[in-house]
C-alpha cells in the first residue's frame, strides 16, 4: 500500500510544478493586451474590462469549495462591492440550499440558454438572481440534470462577459471535474459538465484552489494543481487555500506543517489557511446565512475576511509559486532515536505523515 501511494504522488510531482509568471504594469496609455486584458499592478491579477471574476475550484472529496465561495462573496459584499455568486457545480450544486433560497426552475441553465438566443441583458440577469444580503445576489445552479445540455461553451463565455458588467466581483463555485472524459458514458453530458468547470477557470482573473488539511486532502490538492495548471492560460494566477486546518488531522503546529508540505510537493508558498470551525459552519447552515452574519468572531470567518480584504484593497492576492516566502517556515521537528515526536491528537509522527504524502525519496526514485 505504501508503494502504491508513493507511486501516485510520484506521478504528481513528475508533472511540471504549478508555475506562474510575474505580471508587470503596462505602460501608460495602453488599453489592451493580446487577449484584450488589462494588468492591475496593485492587484497582481489580470482582468478584462469591467468587474473581476474569481473561480473557486477544488479536487474531489468536498474540500470546502462552496463554503469558501459563499464566504468570500459575502465578505466582498460586506466591503461595499456589488457581488454576484454563481453556482456552476454541475455535480453537486448546493449554494441555494446552503443559503435557504428558493430552488426554482431558473438559474444558470436559463441564463446560458437566453444568452445563446441573444435575449438576456443585465436587467434580465438580475431577474434570474436572488438577493441574499445587501450587495450580494446569487445565480443558483442547475435545478434539474436535464439542463446540463444547455451549458454551451458560447453561452457560458457570454455569461462571464455579462457578469463583469453586472457586478464588481463575480465569485463562481466550480465543480471538481477537469477532464470531460471522466464525466460519464454520455459524451454530450460529460462535455457540458466539463465546460461548466473549465469555462470559468479559463476566464477568471484569479483561481482559488481549495484543499482540505489532512493527508488525503493535501495529496489530492497537489495532484489537482498540476492538472489545473496544464489547462489554464500561462498568465492565470492560482492561489491555494487550505480548509479545515486543525491539529487533529495533521498534528501539532498544523499551519507550519501544511505550509511546508505544500512548499515541498507543489512549490506553493504562503497558502491561505482557514482554521476548522465546524460549530460556526453548522450555525450558518442551519440559519441559511454566511458566516459573516452568524459567527463574526469565527477564526474561519476571519481568514476569509482577510482574503477578501486583500482582493478589495489592492494587496497582492497571490504569490508566484516557487518564490521565496515572506515568512519562511521553520523545519519540521525530526524524530530522534531517544524520543519519538508524536503528533498531538492524531498519534502520528512527522515521518508517518510525510510518508502518506509520498515524500519517501528512496521510493520515488525507484
C-alpha positions as CSV (number, residue, x, y, z in Angstrom):
1,X,0.0,0.0,0.0
2,X,2.9,2.4,0.8
3,X,4.5,1.8,-2.6
4,X,1.2,2.3,-4.4
5,X,0.6,5.6,-2.5
6,X,4.1,6.9,-3.3
7,X,3.7,5.9,-6.9
8,X,0.7,8.1,-7.1
9,X,2.5,11.0,-5.7
10,X,5.4,10.3,-8.0
11,X,3.1,10.7,-10.9
12,X,2.0,14.0,-9.4
13,X,5.4,15.5,-8.9
14,X,6.7,14.4,-12.2
15,X,4.3,16.9,-13.8
16,X,5.8,20.4,-14.1
17,X,5.3,22.4,-10.9
18,X,2.5,24.8,-10.7
19,X,4.3,27.7,-12.2
20,X,3.2,31.3,-12.6
21,X,4.8,34.2,-14.3
22,X,5.1,37.6,-12.7
23,X,2.9,40.3,-14.2
24,X,4.2,43.8,-14.7
25,X,2.4,47.1,-15.0
26,X,1.7,48.1,-18.6
27,X,2.9,51.4,-20.0
28,X,0.6,54.4,-19.6
29,X,-1.8,54.7,-22.4
30,X,-2.0,51.0,-23.1
31,X,-5.6,50.0,-23.4
32,X,-5.5,46.3,-24.1
33,X,-3.1,43.3,-24.3
34,X,-3.1,40.4,-26.7
35,X,-6.2,38.9,-25.0
36,X,-7.8,42.3,-24.6
37,X,-7.0,42.2,-20.9
38,X,-5.5,44.8,-18.5
39,X,-3.0,44.2,-15.8
40,X,-3.7,45.6,-12.3
41,X,-0.2,46.2,-10.8
42,X,-1.5,46.5,-7.3
43,X,-3.8,43.5,-7.5
44,X,-1.4,41.2,-9.2
45,X,-4.2,39.7,-11.2
46,X,-5.1,40.1,-14.9
47,X,-8.7,41.0,-15.8
48,X,-10.8,42.2,-18.7
49,X,-12.7,45.4,-18.7
50,X,-15.4,45.6,-16.1
51,X,-15.7,43.6,-12.9
52,X,-13.5,40.9,-11.7
53,X,-14.1,37.2,-11.8
54,X,-12.8,34.7,-9.1
55,X,-13.2,31.0,-9.7
56,X,-13.2,28.7,-6.7
57,X,-12.1,25.2,-7.6
58,X,-11.0,22.1,-5.6
59,X,-10.4,18.4,-6.2
60,X,-12.9,15.7,-5.4
61,X,-13.6,15.0,-1.7
62,X,-15.6,18.0,-0.5
63,X,-12.6,20.3,0.3
64,X,-14.9,23.2,1.0
65,X,-15.4,25.0,-2.3
66,X,-18.9,26.1,-1.6
67,X,-18.3,27.4,1.9
68,X,-15.3,29.4,0.6
69,X,-17.2,30.8,-2.3
70,X,-20.1,31.8,-0.1
71,X,-17.9,33.3,2.5
72,X,-15.7,35.2,0.0
73,X,-18.7,36.6,-1.8
74,X,-20.4,37.7,1.4
75,X,-17.2,39.4,2.6
76,X,-16.8,41.3,-0.7
77,X,-20.4,42.5,-0.4
78,X,-19.8,43.5,3.2
79,X,-16.9,45.7,2.0
80,X,-19.4,47.6,-0.2
81,X,-18.8,45.8,-3.6
82,X,-21.7,44.7,-5.8
83,X,-21.1,41.0,-5.8
84,X,-22.6,38.1,-7.8
85,X,-22.2,34.5,-6.6
86,X,-22.7,31.8,-9.3
87,X,-23.2,28.1,-8.7
88,X,-21.5,26.4,-11.6
89,X,-21.1,23.0,-9.9
90,X,-22.9,20.6,-12.2
91,X,-22.3,17.6,-9.9
92,X,-23.5,18.9,-6.6
93,X,-25.0,22.4,-6.8
94,X,-25.7,23.4,-3.2
95,X,-25.5,27.2,-2.8
96,X,-29.3,27.6,-3.0
97,X,-29.8,25.1,-0.2
98,X,-26.9,26.5,1.9
99,X,-28.5,30.0,1.8
100,X,-32.1,28.9,2.1
101,X,-33.0,30.2,-1.4
102,X,-36.0,29.1,-3.5
103,X,-34.7,26.3,-5.7
104,X,-36.9,27.2,-8.7
105,X,-36.6,26.5,-12.4
106,X,-34.4,29.5,-13.3
107,X,-30.7,29.9,-12.7
108,X,-27.5,29.1,-14.5
109,X,-29.1,26.9,-17.2
110,X,-31.8,29.5,-18.0
111,X,-29.2,32.3,-18.2
112,X,-27.0,30.4,-20.6
113,X,-29.9,29.4,-22.8
114,X,-31.1,33.0,-23.1
115,X,-27.6,34.2,-23.9
116,X,-27.4,31.7,-26.7
117,X,-30.6,33.2,-28.1
118,X,-29.3,36.7,-27.5
119,X,-32.2,37.7,-25.3
120,X,-30.5,38.3,-21.9
121,X,-29.2,41.6,-20.7
122,X,-28.1,42.9,-17.3
123,X,-31.7,43.6,-16.3
124,X,-32.7,40.1,-17.3
125,X,-29.8,38.6,-15.3
126,X,-30.9,40.5,-12.3
127,X,-34.4,38.9,-12.6
128,X,-32.7,35.4,-12.6
129,X,-30.8,36.1,-9.4
130,X,-31.9,36.2,-5.8
131,X,-30.6,38.7,-3.2
132,X,-29.1,37.2,-0.1
133,X,-27.5,40.3,1.5
134,X,-27.3,43.9,0.6
135,X,-25.0,44.0,-2.4
136,X,-24.9,40.2,-2.8
137,X,-27.0,38.3,-5.3
138,X,-26.9,34.6,-6.2
139,X,-27.4,32.9,-9.6
140,X,-28.4,29.3,-8.5
141,X,-27.1,26.2,-10.1
142,X,-29.0,23.7,-12.3
143,X,-32.2,22.6,-10.7
144,X,-32.6,19.6,-13.0
145,X,-30.0,17.3,-14.5
146,X,-31.7,17.6,-17.9
147,X,-30.5,21.2,-18.1
148,X,-26.8,20.2,-18.3
149,X,-27.1,20.0,-22.1
150,X,-27.9,23.8,-22.1
151,X,-24.4,24.7,-20.9
152,X,-22.8,25.5,-24.2
153,X,-19.3,27.0,-24.3
154,X,-20.6,30.0,-26.2
155,X,-23.3,30.7,-23.7
156,X,-21.0,30.3,-20.8
157,X,-18.4,32.7,-22.2
158,X,-21.2,35.3,-22.8
159,X,-22.3,34.8,-19.3
160,X,-18.9,35.7,-17.8
161,X,-18.8,38.8,-20.0
162,X,-22.2,39.8,-18.8
163,X,-21.4,39.3,-15.1
164,X,-18.4,41.6,-15.4
165,X,-20.8,44.3,-16.5
166,X,-23.4,43.3,-13.9
167,X,-21.2,43.2,-10.7
168,X,-17.9,44.5,-9.4
169,X,-17.0,41.0,-8.3
170,X,-18.2,37.6,-9.6
171,X,-17.4,34.6,-7.5
172,X,-18.0,31.2,-9.2
173,X,-18.3,27.9,-7.4
174,X,-16.9,25.4,-9.8
175,X,-17.2,21.6,-9.9
176,X,-14.2,19.4,-9.4
177,X,-14.2,17.8,-12.9
178,X,-11.2,18.9,-15.1
179,X,-11.2,16.1,-17.6
180,X,-14.6,15.8,-19.5
181,X,-13.8,12.2,-20.4
182,X,-14.4,11.4,-16.8
183,X,-17.9,12.8,-16.8
184,X,-19.8,9.7,-17.7
185,X,-20.8,7.5,-20.6
186,X,-22.9,10.2,-22.3
187,X,-20.3,12.2,-24.3
188,X,-22.5,15.3,-24.7
189,X,-23.4,15.4,-21.0
190,X,-19.8,14.9,-20.0
191,X,-18.6,17.6,-22.3
192,X,-21.2,20.1,-20.9
193,X,-20.1,19.2,-17.4
194,X,-16.5,19.8,-18.3
195,X,-17.4,23.1,-20.0
196,X,-19.2,24.4,-16.9
197,X,-16.0,23.9,-14.9
198,X,-13.3,24.8,-17.4
199,X,-15.0,27.9,-18.8
200,X,-15.0,30.0,-15.6
201,X,-11.5,28.7,-14.7
202,X,-10.1,29.9,-18.1
203,X,-12.0,33.2,-17.9
204,X,-11.3,34.0,-14.3
205,X,-8.9,36.7,-13.2
206,X,-7.9,34.7,-10.2
207,X,-8.4,31.0,-9.4
208,X,-8.7,29.8,-5.8
209,X,-7.6,26.2,-5.5
210,X,-9.1,24.7,-2.3
211,X,-7.9,21.6,-0.5
212,X,-8.5,20.1,2.9
213,X,-5.9,19.9,5.6
214,X,-5.4,16.2,6.0
215,X,-3.1,13.7,4.3
216,X,-5.7,12.6,1.7
217,X,-6.9,16.2,1.0
218,X,-3.4,17.5,0.6
219,X,-2.5,14.6,-1.7
220,X,-5.5,15.3,-3.9
221,X,-4.7,19.0,-3.9
222,X,-1.1,18.5,-5.1
223,X,-2.2,16.3,-7.9
224,X,-5.0,18.6,-8.8
225,X,-2.7,21.6,-9.0
226,X,-0.6,20.0,-11.7
227,X,-3.7,19.1,-13.7
228,X,-5.2,22.5,-13.2
229,X,-2.2,24.5,-14.3
230,X,-1.9,22.4,-17.5
231,X,-5.4,23.6,-18.5
232,X,-5.1,27.3,-17.7
233,X,-3.5,30.2,-19.6
234,X,0.1,30.8,-18.7
235,X,-0.7,34.2,-17.2
236,X,-3.5,32.9,-14.9
237,X,-2.9,33.3,-11.2
238,X,-3.7,30.5,-8.8
239,X,-3.9,31.0,-5.1
240,X,-4.0,28.0,-2.8
241,X,-6.5,27.8,0.1
242,X,-6.3,25.1,2.7
243,X,-9.6,24.5,4.5
244,X,-10.3,23.0,8.0
245,X,-6.8,23.4,9.4
246,X,-6.7,21.6,12.7
247,X,-4.2,19.7,14.9
248,X,-6.3,16.5,14.9
249,X,-5.8,15.9,11.2
250,X,-2.1,16.9,10.7
251,X,-0.6,17.2,14.2
252,X,0.7,20.0,16.4
253,X,1.5,23.3,14.7
254,X,-0.8,22.4,11.8
255,X,-0.2,25.7,10.0
256,X,3.5,25.2,9.8
257,X,3.2,21.5,8.8
258,X,0.7,22.2,6.0
259,X,2.7,25.1,4.7
260,X,5.9,23.1,4.5
261,X,4.2,20.1,2.9
262,X,2.8,22.3,0.1
263,X,6.1,24.1,-0.4
264,X,7.9,20.7,-0.7
265,X,5.4,19.0,-3.0
266,X,3.9,21.8,-5.1
267,X,6.2,24.7,-4.7
268,X,3.4,26.7,-3.1
269,X,4.4,29.5,-0.7
270,X,2.1,31.3,1.8
271,X,-1.2,29.5,1.2
272,X,-4.4,30.9,2.7
273,X,-5.1,28.8,5.8
274,X,-8.7,28.6,7.0
275,X,-9.0,27.2,10.6
276,X,-11.6,24.5,11.3
277,X,-14.7,25.8,12.9
278,X,-17.5,23.2,12.5
279,X,-19.8,24.7,15.1
280,X,-19.8,28.1,13.2
281,X,-20.5,26.4,9.9
282,X,-23.3,24.4,11.4
283,X,-25.0,27.5,12.7
284,X,-24.6,29.2,9.3
285,X,-26.1,26.2,7.5
286,X,-28.9,25.9,10.0
287,X,-29.9,29.6,9.5
288,X,-29.1,29.7,5.8
289,X,-26.7,32.6,6.1
290,X,-23.0,33.3,5.6
291,X,-20.6,33.2,8.5
292,X,-20.3,37.0,8.3
293,X,-23.9,37.1,9.7
294,X,-23.9,34.4,12.3
295,X,-20.3,34.0,13.5
296,X,-18.4,37.2,13.1
297,X,-15.7,36.2,15.5
298,X,-15.1,32.7,14.0
299,X,-11.5,32.1,13.1
300,X,-12.7,30.6,9.8
301,X,-14.6,33.7,9.0
302,X,-11.7,36.0,9.9
303,X,-9.4,34.1,7.5
304,X,-11.8,34.5,4.6
305,X,-12.4,38.1,5.6
306,X,-8.6,38.8,5.4
307,X,-8.5,37.3,1.9
308,X,-11.4,39.4,0.7
309,X,-9.7,42.5,2.2
310,X,-6.6,41.7,0.2
311,X,-8.6,41.5,-3.0
312,X,-10.6,44.6,-2.3
313,X,-7.7,46.9,-1.1
314,X,-5.3,46.0,-3.8
315,X,-2.9,44.0,-1.7
316,X,-1.3,41.2,-3.8
317,X,-3.8,38.4,-3.7
318,X,-1.4,35.7,-4.7
319,X,2.2,34.8,-4.8
320,X,4.3,33.3,-7.5
321,X,4.8,29.6,-6.9
322,X,8.4,29.0,-6.2
323,X,9.1,32.5,-5.0
324,X,10.7,32.9,-1.5
325,X,8.2,33.1,1.3
326,X,7.9,36.3,3.2
327,X,7.7,34.3,6.4
328,X,9.9,31.2,5.9
329,X,8.7,28.2,7.8
330,X,10.9,26.6,10.3
331,X,12.0,23.0,9.6
332,X,9.6,20.4,11.0
333,X,10.9,18.6,14.1
334,X,12.8,15.4,13.2
335,X,12.3,12.3,15.2
336,X,15.4,11.2,17.2
337,X,16.3,7.8,18.4
338,X,16.0,8.7,22.0
339,X,12.5,10.2,21.7
340,X,9.7,9.8,19.2
341,X,7.9,13.0,18.5
342,X,4.2,12.2,18.2
343,X,1.6,14.4,16.7
344,X,-0.9,15.7,19.2
345,X,-4.4,14.3,18.8
346,X,-3.5,12.1,15.8
347,X,-0.8,9.9,17.3
348,X,1.3,10.1,14.1
349,X,4.9,11.2,13.7
350,X,6.2,13.6,11.2
351,X,7.7,10.7,9.3
352,X,4.4,8.8,9.0
353,X,2.6,11.9,7.8
354,X,5.1,12.6,5.1
355,X,5.2,9.0,4.0
356,X,1.4,9.2,3.5
357,X,2.0,12.2,1.2
358,X,4.6,10.2,-0.7
359,X,7.7,12.0,0.5
360,X,10.0,9.0,0.8
361,X,12.6,9.9,-1.8
362,X,14.1,6.4,-1.9
363,X,10.8,5.0,-3.2
364,X,10.1,7.9,-5.5
365,X,13.3,7.4,-7.5
366,X,12.8,3.7,-8.0
